[in-house]
């Protein structure tokens, strides 16, 4: 029997089944998280990713209102934990008992506020950014006209950054309208 005979074929099938099982377990975990973990809408600012090899996607910087008691001075890179309340995502300062794997870093973003001054410091950008993949035949949803804000509905996993589900648009203080991208 040659090296390319039957034993090699069996190993190849076993490896393919192992890889398929790993892929299915990951997909199952993501679906379970989406069904059982909290979710909510969070404001975003699109960022040009400059990575054409990854496919068509929008790189999103997530923006949250600053947690109570958090001032811009002395808290750049503050660890925060995300919570879903009333269909939207809010940030709370991570306490000493918060696991490090559950916290994200938040940085003040005065340029995304409502202008200069104290109102502008209320919005903080979360790190890391998240990628939202879009079909090739859909126009770029991150290019919005004036008066519209881009939002993303996310699942809040037990660990790690939020996982994007769908994009939406908020116009002039109105409700968030999901975009039909698929």
Backbone torsions as a table, in degrees:
resi	resn	phi	psi	omega
1	UNK	NA	136.8	-177.5
2	UNK	-82.2	172.2	179.2
3	UNK	-65.1	-23.5	-179.8
4	UNK	-97.0	17.7	-178.0
5	UNK	-78.2	-158.6	-173.7
6	UNK	-57.8	-43.6	-179.5
7	UNK	-59.4	-37.9	178.1
8	UNK	-65.6	-38.3	179.7
9	UNK	-64.4	-41.4	179.7
10	UNK	-65.3	-40.1	178.0
11	UNK	-64.4	-39.8	178.2
12	UNK	-62.6	-43.2	178.1
13	UNK	-65.3	-41.4	179.1
14	UNK	-62.9	-42.3	178.4
15	UNK	-64.8	-41.8	178.5
16	UNK	-63.1	-41.4	178.2
17	UNK	-65.7	-38.8	177.8
18	UNK	-63.6	-46.9	179.3
19	UNK	-64.4	-40.7	176.3
20	UNK	-62.0	-41.2	177.4
21	UNK	-62.8	-40.9	177.5
22	UNK	-63.9	-42.8	179.2
23	UNK	-64.1	-43.3	178.5
24	UNK	-65.8	-36.2	178.6
25	UNK	-67.2	-38.0	176.5
26	UNK	-65.3	-45.8	178.4
27	UNK	-61.2	-41.4	177.7
28	UNK	-62.8	-41.0	178.5
29	UNK	-63.5	-43.0	178.9
30	UNK	-64.3	-41.7	178.1
31	UNK	-66.7	-39.2	177.5
32	UNK	-64.1	-43.4	177.0
33	UNK	-61.0	-42.9	-178.9
34	UNK	-63.4	-35.3	-178.7
35	UNK	-80.6	-29.7	-170.7
36	UNK	-112.2	-20.0	-176.9
37	UNK	-90.3	156.9	177.8
38	UNK	-64.4	153.6	178.2
39	UNK	-141.6	159.3	178.8
40	UNK	-172.9	172.7	179.5
41	UNK	-93.3	143.5	178.9
42	UNK	-139.1	138.8	-179.7
43	UNK	-69.5	146.9	-179.2
44	UNK	-132.3	161.7	169.9
45	UNK	-129.6	118.3	-179.8
46	UNK	-68.3	145.7	179.0
47	UNK	-126.5	134.2	178.2
48	UNK	-73.4	115.2	-172.1
49	UNK	-78.2	-22.0	-179.1
50	UNK	56.7	36.1	177.0
51	UNK	-130.6	80.3	-176.1
52	UNK	-67.5	-17.4	-177.0
53	UNK	-76.2	-12.4	-177.4
54	UNK	-88.2	-3.4	-177.6
55	UNK	99.9	-171.9	-179.0
56	UNK	-88.6	117.9	178.2
57	UNK	-154.6	165.1	175.1
58	UNK	-114.6	125.4	176.9
59	UNK	-86.8	120.7	-172.6
60	UNK	-113.4	127.6	170.4
61	UNK	-92.0	122.1	-178.6
62	UNK	-84.8	135.4	-175.6
63	UNK	-123.6	128.1	-179.7
64	UNK	-126.1	154.4	171.0
65	UNK	-63.7	143.0	-179.6
66	UNK	-62.1	139.0	176.7
67	UNK	-61.9	152.9	178.3
68	UNK	-58.4	136.2	178.6
69	UNK	84.5	-0.2	-179.9
70	UNK	-99.6	119.5	176.7
71	UNK	-106.5	162.5	-178.3
72	UNK	-66.3	-35.1	-176.9
73	UNK	-74.9	126.6	172.6
74	UNK	80.5	1.6	-177.6
75	UNK	-123.9	18.2	178.1
76	UNK	-63.2	127.6	-176.3
77	UNK	81.7	26.7	-179.5
78	UNK	-68.1	134.7	176.0
79	UNK	-75.1	130.5	179.7
80	UNK	-129.4	157.0	175.1
81	UNK	-117.6	137.7	-177.3
82	UNK	-94.1	142.9	177.2
83	UNK	-133.8	145.0	175.1
84	UNK	-97.4	122.4	179.6
85	UNK	-136.2	122.4	176.7
86	UNK	61.0	33.7	178.4
87	UNK	82.5	0.1	177.7
88	UNK	-124.6	159.2	-179.0
89	UNK	-95.5	132.8	177.3
90	UNK	-122.3	153.5	178.4
91	UNK	-108.9	141.6	174.2
92	UNK	-124.7	146.3	175.9
93	UNK	-60.8	136.2	178.0
94	UNK	-73.7	131.2	178.7
95	UNK	-88.7	177.9	179.5
96	UNK	-63.8	-27.6	-179.0
97	UNK	-87.8	-6.5	179.4
98	UNK	-73.4	128.4	176.9
99	UNK	-63.0	138.9	-178.5
100	UNK	-58.3	-33.2	-178.4
101	UNK	-68.8	-18.4	-178.4
102	UNK	-92.8	-10.5	-175.7
103	UNK	-98.3	153.7	175.8
104	UNK	-121.7	162.4	177.2
105	UNK	-92.3	139.9	178.6
106	UNK	-122.8	139.2	-178.5
107	UNK	-129.8	139.4	179.9
108	UNK	-63.8	141.9	179.8
109	UNK	-129.9	74.6	-178.5
110	UNK	-60.1	-30.1	-177.7
111	UNK	-67.6	-20.0	-180.0
112	UNK	-95.3	3.0	179.3
113	UNK	-80.4	-159.4	-177.8
114	UNK	-95.6	23.4	-179.2
115	UNK	125.8	-176.4	-180.0
116	UNK	-70.9	156.0	176.5
117	UNK	108.3	-170.3	-174.4
118	UNK	-61.7	-33.4	-178.8
119	UNK	-64.4	-32.4	-177.3
120	UNK	-68.9	-29.7	-176.6
121	UNK	-77.1	-0.7	-177.8
122	UNK	-77.9	-14.5	179.7
123	UNK	-104.4	133.0	-179.6
124	UNK	-125.0	142.8	178.9
125	UNK	-93.0	135.6	179.0
126	UNK	-94.6	146.9	172.8
127	UNK	-119.6	137.8	6.5
128	UNK	-86.5	165.0	174.1
129	UNK	-73.8	165.0	178.7
130	UNK	-122.3	152.4	179.1
131	UNK	-104.7	135.9	175.2
132	UNK	-118.8	113.2	-176.9
133	UNK	-82.8	138.7	-177.4
134	UNK	-123.6	150.4	178.1
135	UNK	-64.3	153.9	-176.7
136	UNK	-65.2	-26.3	-175.9
137	UNK	-94.1	6.8	-178.5
138	UNK	-99.8	133.6	176.0
139	UNK	-62.0	153.6	-178.3
140	UNK	-59.6	113.6	-177.3
141	UNK	-75.0	-10.2	-177.7
142	UNK	-79.6	-14.9	178.7
143	UNK	-87.2	100.1	-175.5
144	UNK	-111.5	146.3	175.2
145	UNK	-72.0	163.9	177.9
146	UNK	-57.0	143.2	179.7
147	UNK	91.5	-3.8	177.9
148	UNK	-114.2	140.5	176.2
149	UNK	-114.6	139.1	176.9
150	UNK	-89.4	130.1	178.3
151	UNK	-124.1	159.0	176.8
152	UNK	-134.5	135.9	173.7
153	UNK	-86.9	130.8	-175.9
154	UNK	-128.3	154.9	168.3
155	UNK	-95.9	137.5	177.7
156	UNK	-99.4	98.7	-178.2
157	UNK	-71.5	166.9	178.9
158	UNK	-62.6	-33.5	178.4
159	UNK	-137.9	148.6	174.5
160	UNK	91.6	-179.1	-177.3
161	UNK	-72.6	162.1	176.7
162	UNK	-59.5	151.8	178.8
163	UNK	-109.8	119.1	-177.1
164	UNK	-68.4	141.6	178.4
165	UNK	-110.3	-55.0	-178.8
166	UNK	-154.6	159.8	179.1
167	UNK	-99.2	153.2	176.6
168	UNK	-145.6	168.9	-178.8
169	UNK	-127.1	137.9	175.5
170	UNK	-116.9	125.4	-177.7
171	UNK	-110.5	123.1	171.2
172	UNK	44.7	46.4	176.8
173	UNK	79.2	6.3	179.3
174	UNK	-80.9	-169.6	179.1
175	UNK	-73.5	163.8	176.9
176	UNK	-82.0	126.6	179.3
177	UNK	-107.9	115.3	178.8
178	UNK	-61.9	143.6	177.7
179	UNK	-89.4	139.5	176.2
180	UNK	-90.0	97.4	-175.0
181	UNK	-107.1	-9.4	-174.3
182	UNK	-110.4	NA	NA
